[in-house]
Amino acid sequence: MAQPMNINLAMWTARRYVCARCWHHLLLTVHDGQDWIECSNAARCDGQGYVTKWYAERRLEESYWDLRDARQNLQSILPVQTAPQSKRSEMEILSELGY
């Protein structure tokens, strides 16, 4: 997602925008004497473009409340989350398997 731009615009963009795909921060880098903006997650992200940090934060907040509402509304049909079982020894596991 790297794009060349002048240094002032690149710094302004890196402060106010995030990657449009993964919402990671943008980095200001220099390649061949030109200033570039790229996703800080560029090794795993092939996103193109930017969105404002405000937009990404607002969407994350909306997603949190949607998840909370879904859990509350669907609690009667969702499986109950139980605490993890205590650790069993290797011999106990093997005996349960018939060895």
N, CA, C and O atoms as a GROMACS GRO file, in nm:
protein
  396
    1MET      N    1   0.082  -0.119   0.000
    1MET     CA    2   0.000   0.000   0.000
    1MET      C    3   0.086   0.125   0.000
    1MET      O    4   0.034   0.234   0.022
    2ALA      N    5   0.213   0.114  -0.023
    2ALA     CA    6   0.301   0.229  -0.017
    2ALA      C    7   0.271   0.327  -0.129
    2ALA      O    8   0.246   0.288  -0.243
    3GLN      N    9   0.273   0.456  -0.095
    3GLN     CA   10   0.249   0.562  -0.192
    3GLN      C   11   0.346   0.676  -0.166
    3GLN      O   12   0.361   0.718  -0.051
    4PRO      N   13   0.413   0.729  -0.271
    4PRO     CA   14   0.504   0.840  -0.249
    4PRO      C   15   0.426   0.970  -0.230
    4PRO      O   16   0.321   0.990  -0.290
    5MET      N   17   0.479   1.059  -0.144
    5MET     CA   18   0.418   1.190  -0.124
    5MET      C   19   0.520   1.281  -0.057
    5MET      O   20   0.622   1.233  -0.009
    6ASN      N   21   0.494   1.411  -0.054
    6ASN     CA   22   0.590   1.501   0.010
    6ASN      C   23   0.588   1.481   0.160
    6ASN      O   24   0.490   1.431   0.215
    7ILE      N   25   0.695   1.519   0.229
    7ILE     CA   26   0.716   1.488   0.369
    7ILE      C   27   0.607   1.545   0.459
    7ILE      O   28   0.562   1.477   0.552
    8ASN      N   29   0.563   1.668   0.434
    8ASN     CA   30   0.459   1.728   0.519
    8ASN      C   31   0.326   1.654   0.508
    8ASN      O   32   0.260   1.627   0.608
    9LEU      N   33   0.287   1.622   0.386
    9LEU     CA   34   0.164   1.547   0.365
    9LEU      C   35   0.175   1.407   0.423
    9LEU      O   36   0.078   1.355   0.480
   10ALA      N   37   0.291   1.345   0.410
   10ALA     CA   38   0.312   1.210   0.463
   10ALA      C   39   0.300   1.210   0.615
   10ALA      O   40   0.236   1.121   0.671
   11MET      N   41   0.360   1.305   0.683
   11MET     CA   42   0.351   1.312   0.830
   11MET      C   43   0.208   1.339   0.874
   11MET      O   44   0.161   1.278   0.970
   12TRP      N   45   0.139   1.429   0.806
   12TRP     CA   46   0.000   1.462   0.839
   12TRP      C   47  -0.088   1.337   0.820
   12TRP      O   48  -0.174   1.309   0.904
   13THR      N   49  -0.067   1.265   0.711
   13THR     CA   50  -0.145   1.144   0.682
   13THR      C   51  -0.120   1.035   0.786
   13THR      O   52  -0.214   0.971   0.832
   14ALA      N   53   0.006   1.014   0.822
   14ALA     CA   54   0.040   0.909   0.919
   14ALA      C   55  -0.020   0.938   1.056
   14ALA      O   56  -0.052   0.845   1.130
   15ARG      N   57  -0.036   1.065   1.092
   15ARG     CA   58  -0.095   1.100   1.222
   15ARG      C   59  -0.246   1.084   1.224
   15ARG      O   60  -0.301   1.050   1.329
   16ARG      N   61  -0.313   1.106   1.115
   16ARG     CA   62  -0.460   1.114   1.114
   16ARG      C   63  -0.532   0.995   1.050
   16ARG      O   64  -0.654   0.983   1.062
   17TYR      N   65  -0.458   0.909   0.983
   17TYR     CA   66  -0.520   0.799   0.909
   17TYR      C   67  -0.464   0.664   0.951
   17TYR      O   68  -0.357   0.656   1.011
   18VAL      N   69  -0.537   0.557   0.919
   18VAL     CA   70  -0.494   0.419   0.938
   18VAL      C   71  -0.520   0.344   0.809
   18VAL      O   72  -0.589   0.394   0.719
   19CYS      N   73  -0.467   0.224   0.799
   19CYS     CA   74  -0.488   0.140   0.681
   19CYS      C   75  -0.637   0.110   0.665
   19CYS      O   76  -0.705   0.079   0.763
   20ALA      N   77  -0.687   0.119   0.544
   20ALA     CA   78  -0.830   0.097   0.518
   20ALA      C   79  -0.871  -0.049   0.535
   20ALA      O   80  -0.988  -0.077   0.558
   21ARG      N   81  -0.777  -0.141   0.525
   21ARG     CA   82  -0.813  -0.282   0.535
   21ARG      C   83  -0.801  -0.337   0.676
   21ARG      O   84  -0.895  -0.398   0.727
   22CYS      N   85  -0.686  -0.314   0.741
   22CYS     CA   86  -0.662  -0.378   0.871
   22CYS      C   87  -0.665  -0.279   0.988
   22CYS      O   88  -0.659  -0.321   1.103
   23TRP      N   89  -0.674  -0.152   0.960
   23TRP     CA   90  -0.681  -0.043   1.060
   23TRP      C   91  -0.555  -0.032   1.144
   23TRP      O   92  -0.560   0.022   1.254
   24HIS      N   93  -0.440  -0.083   1.095
   24HIS     CA   94  -0.312  -0.063   1.162
   24HIS      C   95  -0.262   0.078   1.131
   24HIS      O   96  -0.306   0.142   1.036
   25HIS      N   97  -0.169   0.123   1.212
   25HIS     CA   98  -0.110   0.255   1.193
   25HIS      C   99  -0.033   0.260   1.062
   25HIS      O  100   0.008   0.158   1.008
   26LEU      N  101  -0.014   0.382   1.012
   26LEU     CA  102   0.065   0.402   0.892
   26LEU      C  103   0.205   0.446   0.931
   26LEU      O  104   0.224   0.516   1.030
   27LEU      N  105   0.302   0.403   0.852
   27LEU     CA  106   0.442   0.438   0.877
   27LEU      C  107   0.494   0.527   0.767
   27LEU      O  108   0.458   0.510   0.650
   28LEU      N  109   0.578   0.621   0.803
   28LEU     CA  110   0.646   0.706   0.707
   28LEU      C  111   0.783   0.645   0.683
   28LEU      O  112   0.862   0.630   0.776
   29THR      N  113   0.813   0.607   0.559
   29THR     CA  114   0.941   0.546   0.525
   29THR      C  115   1.002   0.621   0.407
   29THR      O  116   0.935   0.699   0.340
   30VAL      N  117   1.129   0.596   0.382
   30VAL     CA  118   1.199   0.658   0.270
   30VAL      C  119   1.253   0.548   0.180
   30VAL      O  120   1.325   0.460   0.226
   31HIS      N  121   1.217   0.553   0.052
   31HIS     CA  122   1.265   0.459  -0.049
   31HIS      C  123   1.318   0.540  -0.166
   31HIS      O  124   1.246   0.625  -0.220
   32ASP      N  125   1.440   0.515  -0.206
   32ASP     CA  126   1.501   0.582  -0.321
   32ASP      C  127   1.488   0.734  -0.312
   32ASP      O  128   1.463   0.801  -0.412
   33GLY      N  129   1.504   0.788  -0.192
   33GLY     CA  130   1.501   0.933  -0.174
   33GLY      C  131   1.361   0.993  -0.171
   33GLY      O  132   1.347   1.115  -0.159
   34GLN      N  133   1.258   0.912  -0.182
   34GLN     CA  134   1.119   0.961  -0.176
   34GLN      C  135   1.055   0.916  -0.046
   34GLN      O  136   1.084   0.808   0.005
   35ASP      N  137   0.966   1.001   0.007
   35ASP     CA  138   0.892   0.967   0.128
   35ASP      C  139   0.769   0.885   0.089
   35ASP      O  140   0.698   0.919  -0.005
   36TRP      N  141   0.746   0.777   0.164
   36TRP     CA  142   0.636   0.687   0.136
   36TRP      C  143   0.555   0.664   0.262
   36TRP      O  144   0.608   0.673   0.374
   37ILE      N  145   0.428   0.636   0.245
   37ILE     CA  146   0.339   0.594   0.354
   37ILE      C  147   0.302   0.449   0.327
   37ILE      O  148   0.262   0.414   0.216
   38GLU      N  149   0.315   0.364   0.430
   38GLU     CA  150   0.274   0.226   0.415
   38GLU      C  151   0.217   0.173   0.546
   38GLU      O  152   0.241   0.229   0.653
   39CYS      N  153   0.142   0.067   0.536
   39CYS     CA  154   0.079   0.005   0.653
   39CYS      C  155   0.186  -0.054   0.743
   39CYS      O  156   0.282  -0.115   0.694
   40SER      N  157   0.171  -0.037   0.874
   40SER     CA  158   0.268  -0.094   0.968
   40SER      C  159   0.259  -0.247   0.971
   40SER      O  160   0.347  -0.313   1.026
   41ASN      N  161   0.155  -0.302   0.912
   41ASN     CA  162   0.133  -0.445   0.905
   41ASN      C  163   0.152  -0.493   0.761
   41ASN      O  164   0.088  -0.589   0.719
   42ALA      N  165   0.240  -0.427   0.687
   42ALA     CA  166   0.254  -0.452   0.543
   42ALA      C  167   0.292  -0.595   0.509
   42ALA      O  168   0.259  -0.643   0.401
   43ALA      N  169   0.359  -0.664   0.599
   43ALA     CA  170   0.398  -0.803   0.571
   43ALA      C  171   0.276  -0.894   0.558
   43ALA      O  172   0.282  -0.994   0.487
   44ARG      N  173   0.168  -0.861   0.626
   44ARG     CA  174   0.047  -0.946   0.624
   44ARG      C  175  -0.074  -0.876   0.562
   44ARG      O  176  -0.179  -0.938   0.546
   45CYS      N  177  -0.061  -0.751   0.527
   45CYS     CA  178  -0.176  -0.674   0.477
   45CYS      C  179  -0.149  -0.626   0.336
   45CYS      O  180  -0.042  -0.570   0.308
   46ASP      N  181  -0.244  -0.647   0.247
   46ASP     CA  182  -0.231  -0.595   0.111
   46ASP      C  183  -0.335  -0.487   0.084
   46ASP      O  184  -0.376  -0.466  -0.030
   47GLY      N  185  -0.377  -0.420   0.190
   47GLY     CA  186  -0.480  -0.317   0.179
   47GLY      C  187  -0.438  -0.199   0.094
   47GLY      O  188  -0.319  -0.169   0.081
   48GLN      N  189  -0.533  -0.134   0.038
   48GLN     CA  190  -0.510  -0.016  -0.044
   48GLN      C  191  -0.588   0.100   0.014
   48GLN      O  192  -0.709   0.089   0.034
   49GLY      N  193  -0.522   0.209   0.042
   49GLY     CA  194  -0.591   0.329   0.086
   49GLY      C  195  -0.591   0.347   0.237
   49GLY      O  196  -0.537   0.266   0.311
   50TYR      N  197  -0.654   0.457   0.279
   50TYR     CA  198  -0.655   0.495   0.419
   50TYR      C  199  -0.796   0.534   0.461
   50TYR      O  200  -0.879   0.574   0.378
   51VAL      N  201  -0.822   0.522   0.591
   51VAL     CA  202  -0.944   0.577   0.651
   51VAL      C  203  -0.901   0.655   0.774
   51VAL      O  204  -0.793   0.630   0.829
   52THR      N  205  -0.984   0.749   0.818
   52THR     CA  206  -0.946   0.829   0.934
   52THR      C  207  -0.945   0.743   1.060
   52THR      O  208  -1.019   0.645   1.071
   53LYS      N  209  -0.860   0.781   1.154
   53LYS     CA  210  -0.857   0.710   1.282
   53LYS      C  211  -0.993   0.720   1.351
   53LYS      O  212  -1.037   0.625   1.415
   54TRP      N  213  -1.057   0.833   1.337
   54TRP     CA  214  -1.189   0.853   1.397
   54TRP      C  215  -1.287   0.748   1.346
   54TRP      O  216  -1.361   0.689   1.425
   55TYR      N  217  -1.288   0.724   1.216
   55TYR     CA  218  -1.378   0.625   1.156
   55TYR      C  219  -1.350   0.486   1.212
   55TYR      O  220  -1.442   0.414   1.251
   56ALA      N  221  -1.222   0.446   1.216
   56ALA     CA  222  -1.186   0.313   1.265
   56ALA      C  223  -1.224   0.297   1.412
   56ALA      O  224  -1.276   0.192   1.451
   57GLU      N  225  -1.200   0.399   1.494
   57GLU     CA  226  -1.236   0.392   1.636
   57GLU      C  227  -1.386   0.383   1.654
   57GLU      O  228  -1.434   0.309   1.740
   58ARG      N  229  -1.461   0.458   1.576
   58ARG     CA  230  -1.607   0.454   1.584
   58ARG      C  231  -1.660   0.316   1.546
   58ARG      O  232  -1.750   0.264   1.613
   59ARG      N  233  -1.606   0.257   1.440
   59ARG     CA  234  -1.649   0.124   1.398
   59ARG      C  235  -1.615   0.018   1.502
   59ARG      O  236  -1.695  -0.073   1.526
   60LEU      N  237  -1.498   0.028   1.565
   60LEU     CA  238  -1.462  -0.066   1.671
   60LEU      C  239  -1.557  -0.055   1.789
   60LEU      O  240  -1.596  -0.156   1.848
   61GLU      N  241  -1.593   0.066   1.824
   61GLU     CA  242  -1.687   0.085   1.935
   61GLU      C  243  -1.824   0.028   1.900
   61GLU      O  244  -1.886  -0.039   1.983
   62GLU      N  245  -1.871   0.053   1.777
   62GLU     CA  246  -2.000  -0.003   1.734
   62GLU      C  247  -1.995  -0.156   1.738
   62GLU      O  248  -2.091  -0.220   1.779
   63SER      N  249  -1.884  -0.214   1.694
   63SER     CA  250  -1.870  -0.359   1.694
   63SER      C  251  -1.876  -0.415   1.835
   63SER      O  252  -1.936  -0.520   1.858
   64TYR      N  253  -1.813  -0.344   1.930
   64TYR     CA  254  -1.816  -0.389   2.069
   64TYR      C  255  -1.960  -0.395   2.119
   64TYR      O  256  -2.001  -0.495   2.180
   65TRP      N  257  -2.037  -0.290   2.094
   65TRP     CA  258  -2.176  -0.286   2.144
   65TRP      C  259  -2.263  -0.387   2.071
   65TRP      O  260  -2.354  -0.445   2.131
   66ASP      N  261  -2.238  -0.409   1.942
   66ASP     CA  262  -2.312  -0.512   1.868
   66ASP      C  263  -2.285  -0.650   1.927
   66ASP      O  264  -2.377  -0.730   1.943
   67LEU      N  265  -2.158  -0.678   1.961
   67LEU     CA  266  -2.124  -0.807   2.022
   67LEU      C  267  -2.193  -0.822   2.157
   67LEU      O  268  -2.246  -0.928   2.188
   68ARG      N  269  -2.192  -0.717   2.236
   68ARG     CA  270  -2.256  -0.721   2.368
   68ARG      C  271  -2.406  -0.748   2.354
   68ARG      O  272  -2.461  -0.831   2.427
   69ASP      N  273  -2.471  -0.678   2.262
   69ASP     CA  274  -2.614  -0.700   2.240
   69ASP      C  275  -2.642  -0.841   2.190
   69ASP      O  276  -2.738  -0.905   2.234
   70ALA      N  277  -2.560  -0.891   2.098
   70ALA     CA  278  -2.580  -1.026   2.045
   70ALA      C  279  -2.567  -1.131   2.155
   70ALA      O  280  -2.648  -1.223   2.163
   71ARG      N  281  -2.465  -1.116   2.239
   71ARG     CA  282  -2.448  -1.213   2.349
   71ARG      C  283  -2.568  -1.210   2.442
   71ARG      O  284  -2.615  -1.315   2.487
   72GLN      N  285  -2.618  -1.092   2.472
   72GLN     CA  286  -2.732  -1.079   2.563
   72GLN      C  287  -2.858  -1.138   2.499
   72GLN      O  288  -2.932  -1.211   2.564
   73ASN      N  289  -2.882  -1.107   2.373
   73ASN     CA  290  -3.003  -1.152   2.306
   73ASN      C  291  -3.001  -1.302   2.274
   73ASN      O  292  -3.107  -1.364   2.264
   74LEU      N  293  -2.884  -1.359   2.258
   74LEU     CA  294  -2.873  -1.500   2.219
   74LEU      C  295  -2.829  -1.590   2.332
   74LEU      O  296  -2.797  -1.707   2.309
   75GLN      N  297  -2.826  -1.539   2.454
   75GLN     CA  298  -2.775  -1.619   2.566
   75GLN      C  299  -2.853  -1.748   2.589
   75GLN      O  300  -2.799  -1.844   2.642
   76SER      N  301  -2.980  -1.750   2.550
   76SER     CA  302  -3.059  -1.871   2.573
   76SER      C  303  -3.021  -1.984   2.476
   76SER      O  304  -3.046  -2.100   2.506
   77ILE      N  305  -2.961  -1.951   2.362
   77ILE     CA  306  -2.924  -2.057   2.267
   77ILE      C  307  -2.774  -2.076   2.253
   77ILE      O  308  -2.731  -2.174   2.192
   78LEU      N  309  -2.693  -1.988   2.308
   78LEU     CA  310  -2.548  -2.004   2.303
   78LEU      C  311  -2.504  -2.103   2.410
   78LEU      O  312  -2.563  -2.108   2.518
   79PRO      N  313  -2.400  -2.182   2.380
   79PRO     CA  314  -2.352  -2.276   2.482
   79PRO      C  315  -2.291  -2.199   2.600
   79PRO      O  316  -2.233  -2.092   2.584
   80VAL      N  317  -2.306  -2.257   2.717
   80VAL     CA  318  -2.250  -2.196   2.837
   80VAL      C  319  -2.100  -2.219   2.837
   80VAL      O  320  -2.053  -2.331   2.814
   81GLN      N  321  -2.025  -2.113   2.862
   81GLN     CA  322  -1.880  -2.127   2.869
   81GLN      C  323  -1.842  -2.177   3.007
   81GLN      O  324  -1.877  -2.116   3.108
   82THR      N  325  -1.770  -2.286   3.010
   82THR     CA  326  -1.730  -2.345   3.138
   82THR      C  327  -1.582  -2.318   3.163
   82THR      O  328  -1.505  -2.289   3.071
   83ALA      N  329  -1.545  -2.328   3.287
   83ALA     CA  330  -1.404  -2.311   3.324
   83ALA      C  331  -1.326  -2.431   3.272
   83ALA      O  332  -1.379  -2.541   3.264
   84PRO      N  333  -1.199  -2.409   3.238
   84PRO     CA  334  -1.119  -2.522   3.188
   84PRO      C  335  -1.104  -2.630   3.294
   84PRO      O  336  -1.096  -2.601   3.414
   85GLN      N  337  -1.099  -2.756   3.249
   85GLN     CA  338  -1.086  -2.868   3.341
   85GLN      C  339  -0.948  -2.866   3.405
   85GLN      O  340  -0.852  -2.811   3.350
   86SER      N  341  -0.939  -2.927   3.522
   86SER     CA  342  -0.810  -2.935   3.589
   86SER      C  343  -0.718  -3.024   3.507
   86SER      O  344  -0.764  -3.110   3.432
   87LYS      N  345  -0.589  -3.003   3.523
   87LYS     CA  346  -0.490  -3.081   3.449
   87LYS      C  347  -0.494  -3.226   3.495
   87LYS      O  348  -0.492  -3.256   3.615
   88ARG      N  349  -0.498  -3.315   3.398
   88ARG     CA  350  -0.493  -3.458   3.429
   88ARG      C  351  -0.353  -3.508   3.397
   88ARG      O  352  -0.285  -3.456   3.308
   89SER      N  353  -0.313  -3.608   3.468
   89SER     CA  354  -0.180  -3.663   3.443
   89SER      C  355  -0.181  -3.746   3.314
   89SER      O  356  -0.287  -3.784   3.264
   90GLU      N  357  -0.064  -3.770   3.266
   90GLU     CA  358  -0.049  -3.849   3.144
   90GLU      C  359  -0.106  -3.989   3.163
   90GLU      O  360  -0.169  -4.045   3.073
   91MET      N  361  -0.083  -4.046   3.280
   91MET     CA  362  -0.131  -4.182   3.309
   91MET      C  363  -0.284  -4.187   3.313
   91MET      O  364  -0.343  -4.284   3.267
   92GLU      N  365  -0.349  -4.084   3.367
   92GLU     CA  366  -0.495  -4.080   3.371
   92GLU      C  367  -0.554  -4.074   3.231
   92GLU      O  368  -0.652  -4.142   3.200
   93ILE      N  369  -0.493  -3.994   3.146
   93ILE     CA  370  -0.542  -3.981   3.009
   93ILE      C  371  -0.524  -4.114   2.935
   93ILE      O  372  -0.616  -4.158   2.866
   94LEU      N  373  -0.408  -4.176   2.949
   94LEU     CA  374  -0.384  -4.304   2.882
   94LEU      C  375  -0.479  -4.412   2.931
   94LEU      O  376  -0.526  -4.493   2.851
   95SER      N  377  -0.508  -4.414   3.061
   95SER     CA  378  -0.600  -4.516   3.113
   95SER      C  379  -0.741  -4.493   3.061
   95SER      O  380  -0.813  -4.590   3.036
   96GLU      N  381  -0.781  -4.368   3.045
   96GLU     CA  382  -0.915  -4.339   2.989
   96GLU      C  383  -0.922  -4.385   2.844
   96GLU      O  384  -1.029  -4.424   2.796
   97LEU      N  385  -0.810  -4.381   2.774
   97LEU     CA  386  -0.806  -4.424   2.634
   97LEU      C  387  -0.791  -4.575   2.619
   97LEU      O  388  -0.797  -4.628   2.508
   98GLY      N  389  -0.770  -4.645   2.733
   98GLY     CA  390  -0.762  -4.789   2.729
   98GLY      C  391  -0.623  -4.844   2.718
   98GLY      O  392  -0.606  -4.960   2.679
   99TYR      N  393  -0.524  -4.769   2.749
   99TYR     CA  394  -0.385  -4.817   2.740
   99TYR      C  395  -0.332  -4.850   2.876
   99TYR      O  396  -0.217  -4.892   2.889
   0.00000   0.00000   0.00000
